[in-house]
Amino acid sequence: MSMLTPPGMGGQYRITGDKYPRMRRPRGRRRLALGLVASVAALGLIGWGTLQLIDVFTGGGSKATAAGPKSDCASKASPSPTATAPRALPSPGQITVNVLNATPRSGLAKKTADELQKRGFRIGDVGNAPKAYDKKIAGTGMVLGAKSAAEAALPVLGTQLAGAQVKTDARTSATEVDLLIGTTFAALNSKKDADQALAALTGPAPAPSSSQKGC
């Protein structure tokens, strides 16, 4: 009997020679472990899918979806309409205009002064321009006054003559200004155009409109 033959076994179960049966691990445990891993993975997938379905049917993503367009509309919205107070400017009756002719053509100062008086302006001196400006004003003309008149009387007088230059000097009166007639002068603006320009200058600014349609 060979030393590899288990006790009590003989005959046909005798192990002889230098070869012996290899002992294999049982396959049951390996299959059981693989089955458990597969089951856990399947349960995880099922749980994830269930959560996705619940989120879809309960509208879980509606907050994020709603927040996007809402914030986008807010960024595109125009400022809310607000009333803008009209500018405090003097009326034509509070402004004294010296009408001075800086061209070689005669009669322009008198004619222009008469028209301005019809439109409500007070008229001061009427005559030729001083040497510093005589025949030296290109364009339709110039409105000249104190620095304090730059945002008051000068813009009001400027509505009467398109293209007039605006200049300030050292005088102190804010309501006495000069209208110097330039070389290309033909006539004052029509009264209708002048009135519209004056209304736009003194009236309130249009309120901004809101553009939130479709939000």
Residue frames as a rotation matrix with the C-alpha (Angstrom) as fourth column:
MET 1
0.588 0.809 0.000 0.00
0.809 -0.588 0.000 0.00
0.000 0.000 -1.000 0.00
SER 2
-0.183 -0.630 0.755 1.30
0.569 -0.694 -0.442 3.33
0.802 0.348 0.485 -0.85
MET 3
-0.699 -0.141 -0.701 1.77
0.689 -0.397 -0.606 5.98
-0.193 -0.907 0.375 1.81
LEU 4
-0.925 0.372 -0.081 -0.69
-0.380 -0.887 0.263 8.19
0.026 0.274 0.961 -0.12
THR 5
-0.379 0.827 -0.415 -3.49
0.137 0.494 0.859 5.67
0.915 0.268 -0.300 0.19
PRO 6
-0.171 0.382 0.908 -5.85
-0.877 -0.479 0.036 6.73
0.449 -0.791 0.416 2.99
PRO 7
-0.921 -0.165 0.352 -6.28
-0.339 0.783 -0.521 4.18
-0.190 -0.600 -0.777 5.72
GLY 8
-0.274 0.852 0.447 -9.08
-0.044 0.453 -0.890 1.76
-0.961 -0.263 -0.087 5.14
MET 9
0.690 0.475 -0.546 -9.01
-0.550 -0.145 -0.822 2.19
-0.469 0.868 0.162 1.40
GLY 10
-0.410 -0.830 0.378 -7.48
-0.322 0.519 0.792 -0.38
-0.853 0.203 -0.480 -0.81
GLY 11
0.017 0.407 0.913 -8.03
0.683 0.662 -0.307 -2.36
-0.730 0.629 -0.267 -3.89
GLN 12
0.138 0.104 0.985 -9.28
0.959 -0.262 -0.107 -0.14
0.247 0.959 -0.136 -6.63
TYR 13
0.947 0.227 0.229 -8.88
0.166 -0.951 0.260 2.98
0.277 -0.208 -0.938 -4.55
ARG 14
0.431 -0.867 -0.250 -5.19
0.660 0.114 0.743 2.36
-0.615 -0.485 0.621 -4.02
ILE 15
0.947 -0.198 -0.252 -3.05
-0.298 -0.831 -0.469 5.27
-0.116 0.520 -0.846 -5.10
THR 16
0.457 -0.820 0.344 0.07
0.654 0.572 0.495 4.23
-0.603 -0.001 0.798 -6.78
GLY 17
0.145 -0.505 0.851 2.79
0.903 -0.284 -0.322 5.95
0.404 0.815 0.415 -8.66
ASP 18
-0.708 -0.514 -0.484 3.79
0.662 -0.721 -0.203 9.60
-0.244 -0.464 0.851 -8.42
LYS 19
-0.724 0.558 0.406 0.42
-0.115 -0.677 0.727 11.08
0.680 0.480 0.554 -9.60
TYR 20
-0.706 0.543 -0.454 -2.41
0.653 0.252 -0.714 11.99
-0.274 -0.801 -0.532 -7.25
PRO 21
0.112 0.834 0.540 -5.81
0.903 -0.312 0.294 13.65
0.414 0.455 -0.789 -7.69
ARG 22
-0.837 -0.343 0.426 -5.82
0.211 -0.921 -0.328 17.49
0.505 -0.185 0.843 -7.38
MET 23
-0.327 0.722 -0.610 -8.09
0.897 0.034 -0.440 18.86
-0.297 -0.691 -0.659 -4.68
ARG 24
-0.586 0.215 0.781 -10.43
0.396 -0.765 0.508 21.66
0.706 0.608 0.363 -5.98
ARG 25
-0.949 0.308 -0.073 -12.22
-0.110 -0.537 -0.836 24.31
-0.296 -0.785 0.544 -3.94
PRO 26
-0.309 0.913 0.266 -15.95
0.826 0.396 -0.400 24.00
-0.471 0.096 -0.877 -3.89
ARG 27
-0.798 0.014 0.603 -17.65
0.461 -0.630 0.625 26.17
0.389 0.777 0.496 -6.50
GLY 28
0.137 0.973 -0.186 -20.73
0.905 -0.047 0.424 26.93
0.403 -0.226 -0.887 -4.43
ARG 29
0.170 -0.103 -0.980 -19.20
0.723 -0.663 0.195 29.78
-0.669 -0.742 -0.039 -2.43
ARG 30
-0.845 -0.524 -0.105 -17.91
0.295 -0.622 0.725 31.58
-0.446 0.582 0.680 -5.54
ARG 31
-0.568 0.715 0.408 -21.31
0.549 -0.041 0.835 31.43
0.613 0.698 -0.369 -7.20
LEU 32
0.307 0.709 -0.635 -22.94
0.950 -0.184 0.254 32.68
0.063 -0.681 -0.730 -4.01
ALA 33
-0.235 -0.486 -0.842 -20.59
0.533 -0.789 0.306 35.72
-0.813 -0.377 0.444 -3.82
LEU 34
-0.972 -0.123 0.202 -21.17
0.235 -0.429 0.872 36.63
-0.021 0.895 0.446 -7.46
GLY 35
-0.228 0.969 0.098 -24.89
0.769 0.117 0.629 36.34
0.597 0.218 -0.772 -6.99
LEU 36
0.262 0.297 -0.918 -24.82
0.877 -0.470 0.098 38.70
-0.402 -0.831 -0.383 -4.02
VAL 37
-0.641 -0.575 -0.509 -22.81
0.290 -0.795 0.532 41.33
-0.711 0.194 0.676 -5.93
ALA 38
-0.866 0.358 0.350 -25.17
0.333 -0.110 0.936 41.14
0.373 0.927 -0.024 -8.89
SER 39
0.064 0.948 -0.313 -28.20
0.934 0.054 0.352 41.47
0.350 -0.315 -0.882 -6.60
VAL 40
0.015 -0.120 -0.993 -26.81
0.676 -0.731 0.099 44.56
-0.737 -0.672 0.070 -4.89
ALA 41
-0.907 -0.392 -0.154 -26.02
0.140 -0.626 0.767 46.20
-0.397 0.674 0.622 -8.25
ALA 42
-0.590 0.758 0.279 -29.50
0.559 0.134 0.819 45.42
0.583 0.638 -0.502 -9.54
LEU 43
0.234 0.694 -0.680 -31.12
0.971 -0.200 0.130 46.86
-0.045 -0.691 -0.721 -6.44
GLY 44
-0.374 -0.463 -0.804 -29.03
0.436 -0.853 0.288 50.02
-0.819 -0.242 0.521 -6.77
LEU 45
-0.986 0.008 0.168 -30.09
0.154 -0.346 0.925 50.53
0.066 0.938 0.340 -10.39
ILE 46
-0.218 0.976 -0.027 -33.73
0.790 0.193 0.583 49.94
0.573 0.106 -0.812 -9.53
GLY 47
0.164 0.250 -0.954 -33.55
0.874 -0.485 0.023 52.46
-0.457 -0.838 -0.298 -6.67
TRP 48
-0.708 -0.506 -0.493 -31.91
0.225 -0.823 0.522 55.11
-0.670 0.259 0.696 -8.86
GLY 49
-0.852 0.437 0.287 -34.48
0.297 -0.048 0.954 54.65
0.431 0.898 -0.089 -11.60
THR 50
0.034 0.908 -0.418 -37.29
0.961 0.085 0.263 54.93
0.274 -0.411 -0.869 -9.08
LEU 51
-0.108 -0.150 -0.983 -35.94
0.617 -0.785 0.052 58.22
-0.779 -0.601 0.177 -7.75
GLN 52
-0.960 -0.264 -0.091 -35.72
0.084 -0.584 0.807 59.60
-0.266 0.768 0.583 -11.29
LEU 53
-0.510 0.843 0.170 -39.34
0.576 0.188 0.796 58.66
0.639 0.504 -0.581 -11.99
ILE 54
0.188 0.570 -0.800 -40.49
0.969 -0.241 0.056 60.24
-0.161 -0.785 -0.598 -8.73
ASP 55
-0.484 -0.467 -0.741 -38.59
0.376 -0.875 0.306 63.43
-0.790 -0.131 0.598 -9.54
VAL 56
-0.968 0.128 0.214 -40.18
0.174 -0.269 0.947 63.65
0.179 0.955 0.238 -13.00
PHE 57
-0.247 0.968 -0.033 -43.76
0.658 0.193 0.728 63.06
0.712 0.159 -0.685 -11.87
THR 58
0.321 0.365 -0.874 -43.56
0.923 -0.326 0.203 65.28
-0.211 -0.872 -0.442 -8.79
GLY 59
0.769 -0.008 0.640 -41.94
0.331 -0.851 -0.408 68.19
0.548 0.525 -0.651 -10.65
GLY 60
0.595 -0.596 -0.539 -38.75
0.667 -0.009 0.745 68.21
-0.449 -0.803 0.392 -8.61
GLY 61
-0.451 -0.858 0.245 -36.90
0.847 -0.326 0.420 70.13
-0.281 0.397 0.874 -11.30
SER 62
0.378 0.700 0.606 -39.59
0.845 -0.529 0.083 72.79
0.379 0.481 -0.791 -11.75
LYS 63
0.779 -0.099 -0.619 -37.91
0.344 -0.758 0.554 75.19
-0.525 -0.645 -0.556 -9.35
ALA 64
-0.268 -0.960 -0.087 -34.67
0.342 -0.179 0.923 75.23
-0.901 0.218 0.376 -11.29
THR 65
-0.427 0.166 0.889 -36.55
0.903 0.034 0.428 75.47
0.041 0.986 -0.165 -14.59
ALA 66
0.636 0.758 0.142 -38.70
0.742 -0.652 0.157 78.34
0.212 0.006 -0.977 -13.38
ALA 67
0.501 -0.480 -0.720 -35.77
0.377 -0.628 0.681 80.19
-0.779 -0.613 -0.134 -11.89
GLY 68
-0.459 -0.777 0.432 -33.93
0.721 -0.042 0.692 80.37
-0.519 0.628 0.579 -15.21
PRO 69
-0.223 0.416 0.882 -36.51
0.805 -0.431 0.407 82.23
0.550 0.801 -0.239 -17.36
LYS 70
0.759 0.579 -0.297 -37.57
0.641 -0.590 0.490 84.36
0.108 -0.562 -0.820 -14.40
SER 71
0.256 -0.750 -0.610 -34.08
0.415 -0.485 0.770 85.66
-0.873 -0.450 0.187 -13.76
ASP 72
-0.601 -0.468 0.648 -33.56
0.768 -0.112 0.631 86.10
-0.223 0.876 0.427 -17.51
CYS 73
0.237 0.775 0.586 -36.71
0.800 -0.498 0.335 88.21
0.552 0.389 -0.738 -17.76
ALA 74
0.771 0.032 -0.636 -35.57
0.512 -0.624 0.591 90.28
-0.378 -0.781 -0.497 -14.83
SER 75
-0.233 -0.952 -0.199 -32.28
0.533 -0.296 0.793 91.02
-0.814 0.079 0.576 -16.59
LYS 76
-0.695 -0.009 0.719 -34.09
0.701 -0.231 0.675 92.15
0.160 0.973 0.167 -19.76
ALA 77
0.335 0.919 -0.208 -36.77
0.942 -0.332 0.048 94.19
-0.025 -0.212 -0.977 -18.04
SER 78
-0.178 -0.321 0.930 -36.69
0.398 -0.888 -0.230 97.93
0.900 0.329 0.285 -18.68
PRO 79
-0.974 -0.165 -0.154 -36.62
0.208 -0.394 -0.895 100.31
0.087 -0.904 0.418 -15.74
SER 80
-0.197 0.960 -0.198 -40.02
0.959 0.146 -0.243 100.81
-0.204 -0.237 -0.950 -14.17
PRO 81
-0.018 0.237 0.971 -41.82
0.597 -0.777 0.200 103.92
0.802 0.584 -0.127 -15.45
THR 82
-0.162 -0.054 -0.985 -41.17
0.906 -0.404 -0.127 106.93
-0.391 -0.913 0.115 -13.25
ALA 83
0.822 0.498 0.276 -42.40
0.563 -0.785 -0.259 110.47
0.088 0.368 -0.926 -13.58
THR 84
-0.301 -0.954 0.005 -39.64
0.954 -0.301 -0.009 112.90
0.010 0.002 1.000 -14.51
ALA 85
0.348 0.435 -0.830 -40.05
0.540 -0.817 -0.202 116.50
-0.766 -0.377 -0.520 -13.39
PRO 86
0.759 -0.055 0.649 -39.84
0.576 -0.408 -0.708 119.14
0.304 0.911 -0.278 -16.15
ARG 87
-0.332 -0.941 -0.058 -36.73
0.912 -0.305 -0.273 121.31
0.239 -0.144 0.960 -16.32
ALA 88
0.503 0.440 -0.744 -37.00
0.662 -0.750 0.004 124.64
-0.556 -0.494 -0.668 -14.55
LEU 89
-0.543 -0.644 0.538 -36.21
0.839 -0.396 0.374 127.03
-0.028 0.654 0.756 -17.39
PRO 90
-0.583 0.339 -0.738 -37.17
0.002 -0.908 -0.418 130.69
-0.812 -0.246 0.529 -17.81
SER 91
0.356 0.761 0.542 -40.06
0.723 0.144 -0.676 131.51
-0.593 0.632 -0.499 -20.11
PRO 92
-0.152 -0.413 0.898 -39.47
0.913 -0.407 -0.033 133.74
0.379 0.815 0.439 -23.18
GLY 93
0.640 0.488 0.594 -41.08
0.270 -0.866 0.420 136.65
0.719 -0.108 -0.686 -21.31
GLN 94
0.910 -0.357 -0.212 -38.32
0.161 -0.167 0.973 136.44
-0.383 -0.919 -0.094 -18.66
ILE 95
0.021 -0.939 0.344 -35.49
0.828 0.209 0.521 136.71
-0.561 0.274 0.781 -21.22
THR 96
0.691 0.068 -0.720 -34.18
-0.218 -0.929 -0.298 139.97
-0.689 0.363 -0.627 -22.69
VAL 97
0.330 -0.530 0.781 -32.56
0.825 0.564 0.034 139.50
-0.458 0.633 0.624 -26.10
ASN 98
0.167 -0.393 -0.904 -30.11
-0.411 -0.861 0.299 141.89
-0.896 0.322 -0.305 -27.73
VAL 99
0.681 0.132 0.720 -30.33
0.537 0.577 -0.615 141.25
-0.497 0.806 0.322 -31.48
LEU 100
0.223 -0.750 -0.622 -27.05
-0.420 -0.650 0.633 142.08
-0.879 0.120 -0.461 -33.23
ASN 101
0.986 0.162 0.026 -26.28
-0.029 0.328 -0.944 141.79
-0.162 0.930 0.329 -36.93
ALA 102
0.172 -0.982 0.082 -22.82
-0.155 0.055 0.986 140.38
-0.973 -0.182 -0.143 -37.70
THR 103
-0.002 -0.119 0.993 -23.36
0.894 0.445 0.055 140.31
-0.449 0.888 0.105 -41.48
PRO 104
-0.917 -0.349 -0.195 -23.00
0.219 -0.847 0.484 143.00
-0.334 0.401 0.853 -44.17
ARG 105
-0.495 0.811 0.310 -26.69
0.552 0.018 0.834 142.70
0.671 0.584 -0.457 -44.97
SER 106
-0.943 0.143 0.301 -28.77
-0.293 -0.785 -0.546 145.46
0.158 -0.603 0.782 -43.48
GLY 107
-0.186 0.977 0.108 -32.18
-0.867 -0.215 0.450 145.19
0.463 -0.009 0.886 -41.82
LEU 108
-0.184 0.116 -0.976 -31.72
0.052 0.993 0.108 141.67
0.982 -0.031 -0.189 -40.42
ALA 109
-0.924 -0.224 -0.309 -31.47
0.307 0.043 -0.951 142.72
0.226 -0.974 0.029 -36.77
LYS 110
-0.711 0.701 0.061 -34.70
-0.674 -0.654 -0.344 144.75
-0.201 -0.285 0.937 -36.81
LYS 111
-0.018 0.726 -0.688 -36.67
-0.766 0.432 0.477 142.10
0.643 0.535 0.548 -38.66
THR 112
-0.337 -0.192 -0.922 -35.44
0.252 0.925 -0.284 139.33
0.907 -0.328 -0.263 -36.35
ALA 113
-0.998 -0.039 -0.045 -36.10
0.055 -0.319 -0.946 141.38
0.023 -0.947 0.320 -33.21
ASP 114
-0.419 0.908 -0.029 -39.70
-0.905 -0.415 0.090 142.05
0.070 0.064 0.995 -34.28
GLU 115
0.099 0.455 -0.885 -40.31
-0.403 0.832 0.382 138.33
0.910 0.319 0.266 -34.79
LEU 116
-0.634 -0.387 -0.670 -38.82
0.428 0.546 -0.720 137.40
0.644 -0.743 -0.181 -31.43
GLN 117
-0.917 0.341 0.204 -41.00
-0.387 -0.643 -0.661 140.00
-0.094 -0.685 0.722 -29.74
LYS 118
-0.057 0.935 -0.350 -44.09
-0.881 0.118 0.458 138.42
0.470 0.334 0.817 -31.32
ARG 119
0.102 0.031 -0.994 -43.02
0.044 0.998 0.036 135.11
0.994 -0.048 0.101 -29.80
GLY 120
0.860 0.431 -0.271 -42.93
0.283 0.039 0.958 136.54
0.424 -0.901 -0.089 -26.30
PHE 121
0.003 -0.928 -0.373 -39.27
0.991 0.052 -0.122 137.54
0.132 -0.370 0.920 -25.83
ARG 122
0.783 0.091 -0.615 -38.30
0.279 -0.935 0.217 140.88
-0.556 -0.342 -0.758 -24.39
ILE 123
0.512 -0.585 0.629 -36.11
0.746 -0.061 -0.664 142.91
0.426 0.809 0.405 -26.74
GLY 124
0.388 -0.504 -0.772 -33.09
0.538 -0.556 0.634 144.94
-0.748 -0.661 0.055 -25.62
ASP 125
-0.124 -0.529 -0.840 -30.53
-0.443 -0.727 0.524 146.48
-0.888 0.437 -0.145 -27.99
VAL 126
0.638 0.276 0.718 -30.98
0.533 0.515 -0.671 146.10
-0.555 0.811 0.182 -31.74
GLY 127
0.703 -0.442 -0.557 -28.12
-0.610 -0.778 -0.153 146.94
-0.366 0.447 -0.816 -34.10
ASN 128
0.526 -0.617 -0.586 -24.77
-0.434 0.398 -0.808 145.82
0.731 0.679 -0.058 -35.46
ALA 129
0.838 -0.286 -0.465 -22.51
0.508 0.722 0.470 143.34
0.201 -0.630 0.750 -33.73
PRO 130
0.733 -0.650 -0.202 -19.39
-0.344 -0.610 0.714 144.60
-0.587 -0.453 -0.670 -31.92
LYS 131
0.349 -0.666 -0.659 -16.07
-0.928 -0.148 -0.342 144.52
0.131 0.731 -0.670 -33.76
ALA 132
-0.512 -0.593 0.622 -15.02
-0.713 0.697 0.077 141.27
-0.479 -0.404 -0.779 -32.04
TYR 133
-0.302 0.490 0.818 -17.90
0.267 0.867 -0.421 139.46
-0.915 0.091 -0.393 -33.79
ASP 134
0.423 0.549 -0.721 -18.72
-0.489 -0.532 -0.691 141.58
-0.763 0.645 0.044 -36.83
LYS 135
0.608 -0.054 -0.792 -18.51
-0.758 0.257 -0.600 139.44
0.236 0.965 0.115 -40.00
LYS 136
-0.513 -0.858 -0.013 -16.78
-0.786 0.476 -0.393 136.72
0.344 -0.192 -0.919 -37.97
ILE 137
-0.294 0.488 0.821 -19.67
-0.551 0.616 -0.563 134.39
-0.781 -0.618 0.088 -37.18
ALA 138
-0.828 0.017 -0.560 -19.93
-0.478 0.500 0.722 131.47
0.292 0.866 -0.406 -39.58
GLY 139
-0.771 0.598 -0.218 -23.20
0.626 0.776 -0.082 129.61
0.120 -0.200 -0.972 -39.77
THR 140
0.065 0.938 0.339 -26.68
0.717 -0.280 0.638 130.82
0.694 0.202 -0.691 -38.87
GLY 141
0.376 0.078 0.923 -25.69
-0.369 -0.901 0.226 132.70
0.850 -0.426 -0.310 -35.74
MET 142
-0.585 -0.596 -0.550 -24.67
0.374 0.404 -0.835 132.59
0.720 -0.694 -0.014 -32.09
VAL 143
0.712 0.683 0.165 -26.44
0.095 -0.326 0.940 132.87
0.696 -0.654 -0.297 -28.73
LEU 144
-0.367 -0.930 0.005 -24.20
0.339 -0.139 -0.931 134.55
0.867 -0.339 0.366 -26.17
GLY 145
0.616 0.602 0.508 -24.70
-0.275 -0.440 0.855 135.03
0.738 -0.666 -0.105 -22.43
ALA 146
0.065 -0.556 0.829 -23.42
-0.991 -0.132 -0.012 134.52
0.116 -0.821 -0.560 -18.91
LYS 147
-0.818 -0.416 -0.398 -22.20
-0.359 0.909 -0.212 131.15
0.450 -0.030 -0.892 -17.67
SER 148
-0.776 0.577 0.254 -25.29
-0.109 0.273 -0.956 130.98
-0.621 -0.769 -0.149 -15.45
ALA 149
0.121 0.843 -0.525 -27.43
-0.793 -0.237 -0.562 131.22
-0.598 0.484 0.639 -18.61
ALA 150
-0.677 -0.510 -0.530 -25.80
-0.734 0.511 0.447 128.20
0.043 0.692 -0.720 -20.28
GLU 151
-0.909 0.384 -0.159 -28.45
0.387 0.922 0.014 125.84
0.152 -0.049 -0.987 -18.91
ALA 152
-0.287 0.831 -0.476 -31.29
0.543 -0.269 -0.796 128.34
-0.789 -0.487 -0.374 -18.78
ALA 153
0.363 0.518 -0.774 -31.84
-0.222 -0.759 -0.612 131.34
-0.905 0.395 -0.160 -21.06
LEU 154
-0.441 -0.627 -0.642 -29.43
-0.766 -0.110 0.634 130.30
-0.468 0.771 -0.431 -23.82
PRO 155
-0.916 0.142 0.377 -31.10
0.275 0.903 0.329 126.93
-0.294 0.405 -0.866 -24.59
VAL 156
0.056 0.991 -0.119 -34.51
0.560 -0.130 -0.819 128.63
-0.827 -0.021 -0.562 -24.63
LEU 157
0.312 -0.007 -0.950 -33.32
-0.556 -0.812 -0.177 131.25
-0.770 0.584 -0.257 -27.13
GLY 158
-0.713 -0.695 -0.100 -31.53
-0.508 0.412 0.756 128.52
-0.484 0.590 -0.646 -29.10
THR 159
-0.350 0.662 0.663 -34.88
0.529 0.724 -0.443 126.88
-0.773 0.196 -0.604 -29.92
GLN 160
0.567 0.639 -0.521 -35.61
0.010 -0.637 -0.771 129.83
-0.824 0.431 -0.367 -32.20
LEU 161
0.513 -0.482 -0.710 -32.59
-0.856 -0.353 -0.378 129.42
-0.068 0.802 -0.593 -34.48
ALA 162
0.967 -0.136 0.217 -31.41
0.144 0.989 -0.023 126.06
-0.212 0.053 0.976 -35.80
GLY 163
0.500 -0.848 0.175 -27.66
0.741 0.314 -0.593 125.52
0.448 0.426 0.786 -35.80
ALA 164
0.711 -0.230 0.664 -26.86
-0.334 -0.942 0.031 128.50
0.619 -0.244 -0.747 -33.57
GLN 165
-0.250 -0.864 -0.438 -23.55
0.347 0.342 -0.873 128.34
0.904 -0.370 0.214 -31.69
VAL 166
0.877 0.465 -0.121 -23.64
0.252 -0.229 0.940 128.68
0.410 -0.855 -0.318 -27.90
LYS 167
-0.215 -0.976 0.035 -21.02
0.542 -0.149 -0.827 130.74
0.812 -0.159 0.561 -26.08
THR 168
0.724 0.402 -0.561 -20.66
0.685 -0.324 0.652 132.32
0.080 -0.856 -0.510 -22.65
ASP 169
-0.022 -0.721 0.692 -18.88
0.248 -0.675 -0.695 135.48
0.969 0.157 0.193 -21.49
ALA 170
-0.767 -0.470 -0.437 -18.15
0.520 -0.055 -0.852 137.37
0.377 -0.881 0.286 -18.28
ARG 171
-0.408 0.670 0.620 -21.51
-0.473 -0.736 0.484 139.14
0.781 -0.096 0.617 -17.88
THR 172
-0.977 0.004 0.215 -23.45
-0.201 0.349 -0.915 138.53
-0.079 -0.937 -0.340 -14.68
SER 173
-0.188 0.982 0.001 -27.09
-0.870 -0.166 -0.465 138.70
-0.456 -0.088 0.886 -15.77
ALA 174
-0.777 -0.066 0.627 -28.55
0.055 0.984 0.172 135.27
-0.628 0.168 -0.760 -16.40
THR 175
0.101 0.942 0.321 -31.61
0.632 0.189 -0.752 136.61
-0.768 0.279 -0.576 -18.22
GLU 176
0.687 0.058 -0.724 -30.06
-0.429 -0.772 -0.469 139.10
-0.586 0.633 -0.506 -20.68
VAL 177
0.003 -0.639 0.769 -28.51
0.446 0.689 0.571 137.39
-0.895 0.341 0.288 -23.69
ASP 178
-0.205 -0.166 -0.965 -27.41
-0.697 -0.667 0.263 138.24
-0.687 0.727 0.021 -27.22
LEU 179
0.506 0.255 0.824 -28.49
0.465 0.724 -0.510 136.80
-0.726 0.641 0.248 -30.54
LEU 180
-0.197 -0.660 -0.725 -25.78
-0.482 -0.579 0.658 137.49
-0.854 0.479 -0.205 -33.12
ILE 181
0.815 0.578 0.047 -26.86
-0.202 0.358 -0.912 136.88
-0.543 0.734 0.409 -36.71
GLY 182
-0.090 -0.919 0.385 -24.33
0.094 0.377 0.922 134.85
-0.992 0.119 0.052 -38.72
THR 183
-0.647 -0.343 -0.681 -23.32
-0.544 -0.419 0.727 134.89
-0.535 0.841 0.084 -42.37
THR 184
-0.944 0.294 -0.150 -25.63
0.081 0.647 0.758 132.04
0.320 0.703 -0.635 -43.50
PHE 185
-0.652 0.739 -0.172 -28.69
0.207 -0.045 -0.977 133.31
-0.730 -0.673 -0.124 -41.62
ALA 186
-0.816 0.487 0.310 -31.91
0.296 -0.108 0.949 133.24
0.496 0.867 -0.056 -43.62
ALA 187
0.012 0.847 0.531 -34.69
-0.544 -0.440 0.715 133.29
0.839 -0.297 0.455 -41.01
LEU 188
-0.490 -0.043 0.871 -35.64
-0.841 0.284 -0.460 132.09
-0.227 -0.958 -0.175 -37.57
ASN 189
-0.955 0.287 0.077 -37.20
0.293 0.952 0.086 128.66
-0.049 0.104 -0.993 -37.19
SER 190
-0.352 0.911 0.214 -40.88
-0.035 -0.241 0.970 128.65
0.935 0.333 0.117 -37.97
LYS 191
-0.285 0.282 0.916 -42.99
-0.913 -0.372 -0.170 129.37
0.293 -0.884 0.364 -34.89
LYS 192
0.778 0.613 -0.138 -44.41
-0.561 0.777 0.286 125.86
0.283 -0.145 0.948 -35.02
ASP 193
0.421 -0.705 -0.571 -40.96
0.329 0.705 -0.628 124.23
0.845 0.076 0.529 -35.03
ALA 194
-0.531 -0.634 0.562 -39.71
-0.253 -0.515 -0.819 126.64
0.808 -0.578 0.113 -32.36
ASP 195
0.116 0.667 0.736 -42.68
-0.965 -0.100 0.243 125.89
0.236 -0.738 0.632 -30.11
GLN 196
0.883 0.182 -0.433 -42.17
-0.154 0.983 0.100 122.14
0.444 -0.021 0.896 -30.51
ALA 197
-0.006 -0.971 -0.240 -38.47
0.326 0.226 -0.918 122.48
0.945 -0.084 0.315 -29.69
LEU 198
-0.510 -0.132 0.850 -39.29
-0.615 -0.635 -0.467 124.60
0.602 -0.761 0.242 -26.64
ALA 199
0.543 0.779 0.313 -41.91
-0.808 0.383 0.448 122.11
0.229 -0.496 0.837 -25.44
ALA 200
0.711 -0.352 -0.608 -39.43
0.221 0.933 -0.283 119.26
0.667 0.067 0.742 -25.79
LEU 201
-0.336 -0.913 0.231 -36.84
0.094 -0.276 -0.956 121.28
0.937 -0.299 0.179 -23.88
THR 202
-0.601 0.124 0.790 -39.05
-0.713 -0.529 -0.460 122.24
0.361 -0.840 0.406 -20.96
GLY 203
0.468 0.879 -0.092 -41.40
-0.756 0.453 0.472 119.24
0.457 -0.151 0.877 -20.83
PRO 204
0.338 -0.303 0.891 -40.87
-0.668 0.590 0.454 116.05
-0.663 -0.749 -0.003 -18.79
ALA 205
-0.641 -0.618 -0.454 -38.76
-0.767 0.492 0.413 113.28
-0.032 0.613 -0.789 -20.28
PRO 206
0.280 0.778 -0.563 -40.78
-0.735 0.551 0.396 110.29
0.618 0.303 0.726 -21.56
ALA 207
0.276 -0.116 0.954 -41.05
-0.818 0.493 0.296 107.47
-0.505 -0.862 0.041 -19.03
PRO 208
-0.730 -0.578 -0.365 -39.22
-0.682 0.646 0.342 104.24
0.038 0.498 -0.866 -19.97
SER 209
0.378 0.887 -0.264 -41.50
-0.876 0.436 0.209 101.38
0.300 0.152 0.942 -21.04
SER 210
-0.070 -0.328 0.942 -41.42
-0.647 0.734 0.208 97.85
-0.760 -0.594 -0.264 -19.66
SER 211
0.069 0.009 -0.998 -40.54
-0.928 0.368 -0.061 95.00
0.367 0.930 0.034 -22.06
GLN 212
-0.668 -0.287 0.687 -41.43
-0.622 0.723 -0.302 91.87
-0.409 -0.629 -0.661 -20.10
LYS 213
0.406 0.853 -0.329 -43.85
-0.903 0.320 -0.286 90.31
-0.139 0.413 0.900 -22.59
GLY 214
0.493 -0.120 -0.862 -43.60
-0.381 0.861 -0.337 86.57
0.782 0.495 0.379 -22.75
CYS 215
-0.639 -0.749 0.175 -41.99
-0.472 0.202 -0.858 86.24
0.607 -0.631 -0.483 -19.30
